[in-house]
Amino acid sequence: MQHNKINKCALAVKLSLLVGSAALTMPAFAADQVEATEQVEVIEIRGIRASQEANLNAKRYSGAVVDVVTAEDIGKFPDKNVAESLSRITGVSVTRGFGEGEKIAVRGTDPSQNRTLLNGASVASADWFVLDNPSRAFNFTLLPSNVVSDLEVYKTPQADIQEGSLGGTVYLKTRKPLDLDANTVSLQAQAQYSDVSEEWDPQLSGLYSWKNDNETFGVLVSLTRQERSLARKGKEVLGFYRQEVNGTDYWAPRLIGDAYFQQQRERTTALVTAQWQPADSTDVVLNILDTKLDANNINHNLYTYFNNNFDQSAAVISGSGVISGETGATSSEFAVIDRVSFSDSKAYDLEINHTLDNGMVITGKLGTTEAEGGTSRDRYHQFNGSYTRSTYDSNLNIQNYVDGELETMEDIAARTLDYAQEGSRLMTDEEVYAGLDLKFDVNKGIFTTVKTGVLYQDHDKGQRQDGTRFHWLADSQHIDPVNGPYGTVRPGETSWSSSWGTTPFSSFSSGENYAYYPLMSSGKSAELAFPEAAYAAPTARFLFLPNTWEVNEKISAFYVKGDFSGESVRGDIGVRVVKTDVSSSGYSWDGDWVAASISMLDGYDLLADAVEAGRNGDWNIQYNTLKHSYTDVLPNINLVFDLSEDSLLRFSAARVMARPDYINIANQQSVNIPTRSGSRGNPYLEPVRANQFDISYEWYFNPSSLIAVTLFHKDIEGSVLNSVSTEIAFDEINNENVEVTITEPKNGLGGRVQGLELSYQQAFGDFGVITNYTYTDAESDQERDAVNNPGSGLISGNSKHMANVTGYYENDLISARLSYNYRTEFFNGVGEFGNEVYTDDFGQLDASLTYNFSETVSFVVEAVNLLDEDLYQYHIDKARPTSLYENGRRFTAGVNVRF
């Protein structure tokens, strides 16, 4: 803590010296000096070149280091997804796990260490994917690009923008009805084709903006409906273990799966904006956003376990691991998971701006946002099998043998269901906020305006997971095939007789095939594995105690910001002081969590002996709340030196912070006795803090052209790292104490992120080019120990090299664009089974063509991932893959109408 105080004082001294130096170099302020923000030119955004001119105009006159992307026209962003548009910006990287931009990171930071604001306010979001943990990262799959008018990425902070970003803040803006012509209409009707699913899907959107004759009141309504039949082919490794080969330990796969993922996405978004200007001095804007993504999916995966009977003589070694091998007498699991998944967000934001007679501007902001997402019903089916021999190669291709013969699709279809369960995992996110800002002209000394304000936020993030266990007869011996040791049906209890163990998978089949196995029908699953009679029989729906928790943060912020301007120097200086009060709630218990959870059910008697015996004891189940508080003082300065009419030099220094991710501060714990491992959250984590410095040169040699060079450096303190310790836990089944390895996040050593950004764009008649390159060097101070502490000594999300190249052609009839986005490999994080995951180099080529049939009608053709790039992930060494995913290409064709 003392170290943090010293750094804060040192940075404050540096900022004071910089301001003093700026004051000495400034001439006396002229009484008629125009504010920098008033120098921004008004540009009607029509076409690619006009869009680029607007982007550069906003960047040029900003006090901070910022990049801007604007729509070429109403309802026409250069990408279908806002995240894809952000990926074109220098220093911004995007995750594309399912072939569509989802989360973004800025300058080598983790996605959770960047903020996204809509019209200056938070938007709650919750992930639909069952394996995603509640995070601070915004999921852009919720937000279609046509609801956004422009976006800004602030790479250096300003005191009046919310804190919480270590890399950058994405500021999204929507249109206002009084800025548009009355009765403005924009319609889009398109169809999208995905070549993996081989399906066409509709993409529909519309915008209508109205205002009265006096132009004092207006309403804008935007509606979007987009569908996507998504399919992803993949091969994946679930965990690695250490295997001895010729006396040396190497990494070897625990199990390998051949996966096929199907999803039907249906995104519906409504944005309503009402604007009222009862007088020239007053502006009231209400924004209402309601967006929902239905993301039902089925995942098929044929697993083969390779951690038994490993044949050392057949192992092929590369680097630190076995990249191909063979085992004898392996087991197999054909797992099919049918999920009802969704993500739903709502936001209500009211902003009132009023200008007093003395020129002071008062801005009040009040709003609430809430989100829910996850999997509301997860039906798991397991069809087991066994092999006499199994092999795999360096591309995770598996060959399984039964009595010397390769397994066939008919063999898999003959497997019978021997395990099933149902569950749910839901995440919630909610915030209520209120703020007040004052801005007034001072015209004294070096300062032109001063702005100050307060903001209060009350934020809740939580997760709840539960599961249902069924008790129905599989045979005359009254054995429960579903719950194993946790439930046996007793004489006299009501049960339902099934044909489990005899009905083959072919009875579940939809008639479609992937690779060498059939696909399942959801309807047949409901009929055979989850009929109404199963729910009528004794069931147990119990809470998953380790995965049920809630975090509340109450954030109080105060800031002061001063804008200054002289003949050749301008900028801003400010400080933001923020206090965060954390309350983290979750369950604690003694012993096995399943037994403890089942003991909470009233009137439920179908318990195995171990659970039954413990029920008379004390599981000591408690719902506890742990509290923690911290305060941050965040000074910053942005200086802009106008070197000439066309060029400028920027310098920025700031202290920034990013709060720890919710899963890390959750009051949750989990111990797995069979694997002797466990994890625990840490509600007492401090934020990750950094001192950052930027210097950049920008040359605007014509309205749509730029050459820019930026150097950035971040000294990071208190990075959240995994700490591994050994503790004693009680094994109820064997009635003994055992040692378990517990992983817990803690603030550890810091690191450094530094790099270079290059930007160049220029128009050549009807042609133009936009290109940028980012070099980022990220280094952790933690000692590297991949075996005992996976992820140690690494910084996630950082690609050393990133580049974008866009070429375009535009005349009155045609607008064409070809864009290539590239990033080198990066550390993705620690996977579900404790292994490190890296994503390999990835490059994506996209294209779009618009033909203007008239001033109001245009035809559009677009293509995404033209080169059909696959997603390749690996474990430490590139030769050892963890997953290979084929997301395929997407093509869009349609018509846009605007009048």
N, C-alpha and C positions, 0 to 999 in steps of 0.2 A: 504493500500500500504506500509506503514511504517513497518507493521508486516511482510510482505513478504521480505523486505530488511533485517530485522534483522535475519530472518531464513536463508536467503542466506549467510549472513556473518558468521553465526554460523556454517553452514555446511562447508563453505570454510575453516574455522579455523580447524574443525575436520579433514578434508581431509589433510590439511597441516601437522597436528600432526601425522596422520597415515603414510604419506610418510616419514616424518622425522624419525619416529620409524623404518620403514622398512629399511631406509638407514643405521641406526645404527646397525641393526642386520645382514646386508648383508656383506659377505666377499668381498674382492676386486674382481672385475670382471676379469675373465680369458679371455685372448685374443682370445682363440679358443672356447669360449662359443657358443654353437649352439642355434639359436633362437627356442623358444618353438614350433612355428608353423612348423619348419623343422623337429621336432621329430615325427610328425604324420606318422604312418606306412602306406604303400600303401597296400590296401586290395582289392582283386578281389571279388566283391560282388555276391556270388552265394549261395542261400539258406538262411534259417532263421538264423542259427547260425552265418554265415559269416556277415549277415546284422547286427546282434546284436553286433558283435565284432567291426564293423565299427562305429556303433552308439556310443559305449562306448569309442572307440579310439578318436573320435572327441570331445566328452564331456570332456574326461580326460585332453586333452592338450589345451582346450580353456581357455582363460583368464577370461571369464565371466561365470556366472551361465547359462548354456545352455543345452537344451535337443535336441537330434537329432533323426530323423527317415530317414532311407535310403531305397531305393528300393532293394528288394531281387535280382532282375534281371532287365534287360531293359524292360520297359513297364509293370512291375509287382510290383505294390505297394500292401501293405496288405489290402487296402480298395479301393473301386471304387471312393471314394470322398476324397479329401485332408483333408477336415474338420473331417471326420471319423478317419483318421490316426492321426490327431492332438489330438483327444479325448483320445488317448491311453497315451498321455504324462502327467506326473505328474503336477497337478495344472491347466490343461486346460479343460474347459467345452465347450459344443457345443449345439446350439439350433437345434431342429429337428421338426419344426412345420408341415412339410409335409412328415415326415418319412425319411428324408435325411438330413445329416449335412449341415447347411447353414452358420452360423456365429459362431465365437469362442470368448471366453473370457478367460483371464488368471488371476488367483489368485484373484477371487472375484470382478473383475472390470466389467464394462459394455462393450459389444462388440465394441462400438464406441470408447473406450479408449485404443484400441490395434491396432497396425499397421501391415499391410501385405505388404511385398516387394518381387518382383520377380527379381532375380539377382541384388538385391540392389536398385531397382527402384520402384516407385509407379506404380500400375496398376489401371486404372479407372474402376469403377463398378457402375452399376445402377440396382436397384431391379425391378423384374418383377411384384411383387404382388402389387395390387392396394392400399392396406392399409398400405404399408411400406412407411415411410418418408425417404427422402434423408438423408443418414447417412455416417459417416466415416468408418463404419464397412464394411469389404470386404465380398462379397457374394460368398462363395466357390462353389455354384452350377454352376458357370461359368467355373470352372476349373477342368477338369477330372484329376485324379491322374496320369495317364500314361504320362503326359507331364513333370512331375517333377522327377528329379533324387534323390533329398533328400531335407529335410526341417529341419530348425533349429528354435528353439524358445528361444530367448534371454530374460531371466527374469531379468537380470541386464544389464544396458546400457553400451555401449562403445562409445567414442566420435565420431568415424567415421561412426556410424550407425545413420540413420535419427531419429530425435526426434519425439515426439507425442504419446508415449505409456506410459500409467500409469501402465498397467499390464505387457505387454511383446510385443516383436516384432517378428513376424513370417517371417523368411527369406527363401524363396523358391528358389531352384536352378534347372537349366535345364542342359542337357548334351551339350558337345561341340564335334564337329565332329572329331577334331584332337586327342581327347582322346579315340576314338573308332577305331576298326579295319575297314579298307576300306571295303565297301559294306556290312556293318552290316545291317541285316534285322530282324525286330521283327513284328510279326503279331498276332492279337487276333481276334477270331471270337466266339462270345458268344451270348447266349439268356437269357433274364431275365424274370422271371415270378413273377407277383404281385398277391397275393391271394385275395385282396379286389376287384381289377378290373377284376381278372381272365383272364389276357392277357399276352401273350408272346411278348417280344420286342427284337430287335436286338441290340447288342453292338459290334461295329467294330472299330478296331484301327490298325494302321500300322506305323512303323518307318523305315526309310532308311537313312543310313549315308555313305557318300562317301568322299574320300580324294585322292589327287594325289600321284604319286609315291614318290615325294620328301617330302611328308607330310608337305607341306607349305600352302596348301589351301584345305578346305573341306566344305561340305554342308550337313546339317542334316534336314530332313523333317519328321514331325510327323503329322498324320491326325487321327482324332477321330470322330466317328459318334455314338451317343448313343440315344436311344429312351426309353421312359418310359410311359406306360399307367397308370396314377396315379388316384386313387380314395380314397377318405377319407370320412368316415361316422362320423357324429358328432352331438352333442347337445350343444347349447350355449346360454348364457344369455347376452343380450345386455343392460347393464346398470342396476344399482341398485338404489333404492330410499328409503327414510325413511318412514316406515309404523308404525302407532301406534297400538299396541296390548295390551289391558288391561292397558292402561295408560303409556306404555313404548314404546319408539321408537326403531324399529329394522330395519335391512336391509332386503329389499324384492326385488325380481326381477322385473325389468321394463317390459321386454318381454323375452320370451323364444323361441328359434328357433330349429327346427329339420332340420339339414343341410346335404346335400350330395354334395361333391365337386368332379368334374371330370376334368382331365387335360391330355393333350397330350404333353409331353415334347420331344423336339428334339434338342439335343445339338451337334453342329458341331464345332470342334476346329482344327485349323491349327497352327503349330509352325514351323518356318523356322529359322535355325541358320547357318550363314555363318561365317567361321573363316579363317583368313589369317595371316600367319607368314612369312613376307618377309625376316626376319632375326631372329637370335636367341634372339635378344634384343627387338623385336617388336611383339605384338600380337593384332590383330584387330578382334573384335567379334560383329556381328550384329544379334540381335534377333528380329524377327517379330512374334507377336502373334495376331491371329484373332479368337475370340471365340464368338459364338452366341447361345443363348438358346431361342427357340420358345416355349412359355408356354401358349398356348391358353387354356382357361378353362371355364367351366360353373358351377355356384354355385346355387343350389336350396336350398331354406330355407322357411319352413313353420313357420311363426311367430305367436305367440299368445300373446296379450297384457294383462298383469296382474296388471296394475296400476290403474284399475278402479273397483269399487264395490267389494273390497277385503272383504272376509268373515272372520272376526276376530276369530269367534268360531272354524273355521276349520284349523286355522294356527298351525303349529308345529314348536316350537322354539328350536334352538340349538345354543349355544354361543350367538353371537350378531345378529343373523338373523333368518328369516323364511325360513325353508328348504323344506317345502311342504305346499300347501295351495289351496284355491279355490276362484274363482271369479264368479260373475254372469254377464250376458250381456256383454261379452268380444268381442273385434274385432280381426280380423285375417288378416294377409297379407301373401300371397304366392308370394314370390319374387324370380324371376329367372333372373340371370345376366349372359349374354353371353359376354365373354371378348376375345379380340385379344391382347395377352400379349407377351412380349419379353424382352430380355436383351442382349445387343451386346457390346463387348469390343474389343478394338484394342490397341496394344502397339508396339512402334518402339524404340528400345534401341541400341545405338551404344557405344561401350566401346573400348578405345585404351590404351594399356599399352606399355610403352617404357622404357627400362633400359639404362641409360647413362653409360659411361665408368667408372665413379666414383662410380657406384653402385646405384645411385639415380633412383627410379622408378617413372615415371610420368604417371598418369592415368587420362584420359579425358573421361567424360561421357556426352552424349547428347541424348535426346529423347523426345518423345511425346506419350501421351496415351489419349484415348477418349472413352466414353461409352454413350450409350443411352438405356433407358429401361422404362418399365411401361406398361400401357394399352393404345394402340393406338385407340381402339374402345371398348366402354363399352355400351352394350345394356341392359337396365333395363326394366323388365316386372313386373307388379304388378296385382295380381288377388285377390281382397279383398273378405272377407266373414265376417260373424258374428255368434256368438254362444250365446246360452241361459245360458250356464254354462261351465267352464273350470277348470280342476284340474291339479296339477303337484306334483311329489314326489321328494325325495332327489337325485334321479339319473336323474332329468330333463325329466322324461317320462311324456308326456302330454296326457290328455284325454279331447277331446272337444265334447260337446253335442249340438245338434240342435233339439229343441223341445223334449228333453228327450232322444234322440237317439244318440249313438256315431257316429261321422262323419266318413264316409267311403271314400275309394278312388274314388268311383263314384261321391260322393258329391264334392270332390276337382276338379275332372275332369270337372265338370259342371260349375265351376266358369268362369266368362268372364273377359277379359282384360279391366281394367279401368284406367290404367296409364302406360305410357312408356316414356322413354327418352334415348338419346344417348349422350355419352361424351367421353373424353379422358383425360388421366393424364400421362404426360411424364416427365422423369427425365433425365438430362444430366450431364456429368462429364468429365472434360477435364483438362489436365496438360501438360505444356511444361517445361522442366528442362534442366539445364546444370551445370556440376560440374568439378572441377579440384582438384586432389589430388597429393601430393608429399610425398614420403617415402624414407628415407635415413638412412644408418647406422651411428651411432655416436661413439659407443664403448668408451664412456667417463663416468666416474663415475658409477652410478648405471644403466644408460640407455643403451640399445642396439640399438634401432631404435626410430626414431621420425617420426610421420606422421602428415601432416597438409593439410587442404583443404577448399574449398568453394563450396557451392551449392546454386543455385537460382532456385526457382519454381514459376510458374505462374499458379494458379489453379482456375478453374471456376466450380461451382456446382449450378444447377438451376432446376426449376420445372415450368411446364406450364400445366394448366388444363382449359378445356373448355367444353361446353355442347351445344347440339342442341335441340331446342324446335320446335315441328312440329305443324302446324295449318291446320287441315283438318276436314271436317264436320263429326260429329257423328250422327246428326239427322237434321231435317228440321228447328230446332230452331237456327241453326248456333252456337252451343255451342262447344267450344274447350275442348275436354276431357283430353288433355295432360297438358296444361299449367295453368289451373285454372285461378287465377286473373291476370296472366301475358300475356294473349293473347285471344282476342275474334275475330273471323273472321267477317269481315264487308261485307255488301252487295257490290257486284261489284268486290270483291277480288277473285282471282283464288283459288280454293280449291279442295280437293279430297274427295269423299264420301267413308266412310268405314263402315264396319259392326261391329264396336266396340260395346260392350255392349250386343251383341247377339251371337258372336262366342265363343264356350266353349273352355276351355283349352285342352280338348281331341283332338281338331283340331291341337294343337301345339305339341302333344305328339310324342315321338320317338318310342313308343311301349315298352320301358323298364320301370321298376318300381323300386323305392327305398322305403323300409318300406311300408308306406300306401299312397304314392302319386306317380303319373306318372312323368317321366322325359321328358324334352323338347328337341325338335329337332331344331338345329340352322337353318337348311334349311327352316323349316316351319315357324320359327320366321321371317326370312327375307321375306318370301312370304306374311305373314299375317300382321305383325306389322310394318315392315320396307321396304315396296316395293318401287320401283323406283318412283312411283307416289307421294309418301309422300315427297320425296326430291324435286320434281318438284313444289309442292305446296309451299306457303310461309313458310319459315323456319327462325329461328334465331339461328345462331351459335355464341355464345358470350363467352367472357373470364371470367373465375372464378377469379376475382381480388384477393381474399384472398389467393389463392393457386398458384399464379404466381409470381415468384421472382428469383433472382440470387445472389449468393455470389461469390466474387472474393477475393482470398488471394494471396498476393505476399510475398514469404518467402525467406529471405536471411540468410544463415547460414555460420558460420566460426568455425573451430575446430582445436585443437592441441591435439595430443595423443602421449604419450611416453610409449614404452614397456621397461620393465626392467627385469633383470634375474640375479640370483646369484646361489650359490651352492644348496640352498634349498628353495629359495624364487623367485617367478616370478610374473608378473602381468602387469597391465597398469594403467596409470592415465591420465586424460584428462579433457578438458572443451569444451563445445559446446555453442556458443553464437548465438542466432537466433532472428531475428526480423520478426514480422508478421504484414503486413498491410492489413486490412480488408475493403472491400467496399461491402455493402449490399444494393441491389436495389429491390424496390417493389412499389406497388400501394398504394395510400391513396385516400380517397374520403369522401364525406359527405353523411350521410343517408344510405339507403338500398343498398347493393352492387349489387344485381341483377338488380335493377332499374338503378343504375349508369352504370353498364356494358352494359345493353341494349341501353342506351342512346348514347353509342359510335358507334352504328351501323348506317351507313348512309342509308337512304331510307327505313328504317324499321318502319312501322306504326301500326303494330298489337300490341298495348300496352294497358294494362288495365288502368283504370281511374287514379289510384294512380301514376303510372309511367308516364302517359301522362301529368298529372298536374305538375309533377316535372321536366319534360323535359324542360319546358320554364324557369326553374330556373337554378341554378348553382350547379352541383354536385361536383364541385371543384376536378375533377379527376387529379391526378398528379403521375408521376413516379419519385420517390425520391431515392437518394443514400445517405446512411449514412456511415461514415468512422470511423475507430478505429484502433489503433496501439498498440502493446505491444512488449517488448523485454524480453527475458529470458536468464539467465546465468545458464548453466547446468553442474556443475562439477561432476566428478565421479572417483572412484578408485576401481580397482579389484585386490585383493591380493590372491595368491595361495602359501601355505606353503606345500612343499613336506615333509611329516612327515616320510615317509619310501619309499621303492621302490614301494609299492602297495597302499599307502594311502596318502591322502592330506586333507588339511583344507583350505577352502575358506572364504574370507571376502570381502564384497562389500558395498560401501556407494555411494549414488548418489542423485541428485536432478532431478526430472523428471516432465514432463508436458503433458497434453492431451488437445488439443483444443476443445472448445465446439462443440456439434453436429450442423450440418448445419440448421436443422429445428429450433433450438433455436436462432441462430443469423440471421435468415432470416428476412428481412424487410417486414413483413406481419402482417396482423391483420384480425380478423373476429369477428363480433357481430351477435348473433342470438336473435332477438328481442322477438320472442314468448317464448323462454326459459330464457330470461334475462341473457344470459351468453355470454362470448367471450374469445378470446385468442389473444396474441400479441407476436411477436418475440422481441429479444433484441440484436441488433448488437453490443452493447457495453460490452458484456460478456467477462470476462477474462478467460484464460484457467484454468483448474483444475490442481493444482500443488501439488507435494508431495516430502517429504524427505523419502528415503527408505534405509533399511539396510538388508543385508543378511549374514548369516553365515552357512556354510555347511561342513559336513564331508563325504568323499567318500572313500570307500575301494574297490579296484579292485583286488579281490583275485584270478582271472584267466582271460584270455582274453575276455571271454563272460559272466563274472559274476561281480555283483556289489551289495554293500550295501551302501546306501546314506541317510543322514539325513540333512534336510535344515530347518532353521528357518528364517522367513521373517517378516518385519514390515514396514508399510507405514503410515506416518503422512500426511493426506490429507488436503489441504487448498482450500477454495473457491469452494466447490461443487455446481453444478448448481441445484437450487431448484426452485420450483414453488412458486411465490408470488401471493397472491389473494388480489384484491382491488375492491372497488365499484366506478363506474364512471357513468356519465350521458350520455345517448344516445337518439337520436331523433327517435321516432316511427312515420314514415310518414303516415302509414295507419290510425292511430288514432290521428295524429297531436298533439303529446304531448311528453314531455321529460320523460324518464323512467330511473330507476336505473338498471344497469347491472353489473354482477360480471365478472371481467377481470382476467384471469390467465396469468402471464408473468414470464419467467425464469429469475432468478437473481443469482449472486454469493452470497452464504450464508456461513454458518458455514461449517467446514470440517468434518473430521471423522478419523477413523483408520481402517486399514485392516492388520491383522497379522495372522500368521498361521505356520503350520508345514507340511513338505513334507517328506514322507518315500518312498524309492525305494529299491526293491530287485529283482534280476534276477540271474539265474544260470542254467547251463546245466548239465544234468545227463545222460551221454552216449548219446543215441538218443533222449532223452526227455529233456525238458526244461520248465522253468517257468519264466514269467515276470510279476511283480506285483508292484503296487504303491498305495499310499494313501495320500490324502491331507485334512488337517483340516484348515479351514479358518474362522476367526472371524471378521466380519465387523460391524462397529458401526458408526452411524451418530450423529453429535452434534446437529442436528436440533430437535426441539420439535415435538413430534408426534401428529398429528391432522387429523385422517382419515376421519372425517365428513366434515370439512370445507376446508381442504387442502389435498386431496388424494395424497399419495406417500411421504408425509412429514415424516422425521425421518427414512427413509429407504434407503438402498443401493441396487440398482438393480443388478441382475446377480450373486449374491453370494450364492453358496451352501456351507453349513457348512462342509459337508463331501462329498468327491469324492474318488472313488476307481476304479482300473482296475486290472483284473486278466487274464493272458493269459497263457495257457498251449499249448505246441507244441510237435510234434513228427516228426522226420526227418531221413530218410536214403536215399540211392541212388535212390530208386524208389518212395517213398512217402514223401510228406510234408503235415502235417496236423496241423491246428491251431484252438483253441477254445478260444474266448475272451468274457469277460463280463465287461461292462462299467456301472458304477453306480454313481448317484449324488442325494443328498437329495434336498428337496424343496428350491425354491428361489423366490424372488420378481421379477416379470417379467416386471413391469412398470405399468403406468396408461393407461387403455384401451381407445378405441375411445369414449366411453360414460362417461368418467370421473371416472370409478371405478378401484380400485386396482386389479391387476391380479397376482396371484402366480401360479407357476408350481410345482406340487407335485413331490415326489420322482420318479425317473425314472431309470430303469435298462434295458440294452439291451444285449442280448447274440447273438454273431455272430460266424460263423464257416466257415472254408475253407479247401479244400482237393485238392492237386495236385498230379497227377500220372505221372511220367516221363516215357513216352513210349520209348523215346530215348533221346540222347543228344540234339536234336533239337525240339522235339515235346513233349508236355505235355497236359494232360487233366485236366480241372479245374472244381470243383463244389464248390459253395459258398452259404451261407445262411445268411440273415440279419434279426435281430429281431426274432430269433427262438421262444422265449417265447410269442410272439404276445403281447408285452406290449403296453397298450394304454396310450395316453397323457391326463393327468388329471390336469386341472387348476381350481383354486378356488379364492374366494373373502374373504380375511382376515382369515376366519375360514375354515378348511379343509372340514367341513361338508357342506359347501355352495359352490357348484361348479359353475364356470363360463363357462367351456367348457369340453367336453369329446370327444376326437378324436380317431378314430380307423384307423391307417395307415396300419396295417397288416404286413405280412412277405413278403420278397423278396428272390427268389432263382435264381441262375445263374449257367449255365453249358456251357462249350465250350472248345475250343482248343487254345493253344498258340504255335506258331512256332518261333524259333529263329535260325538264322545261319549267 
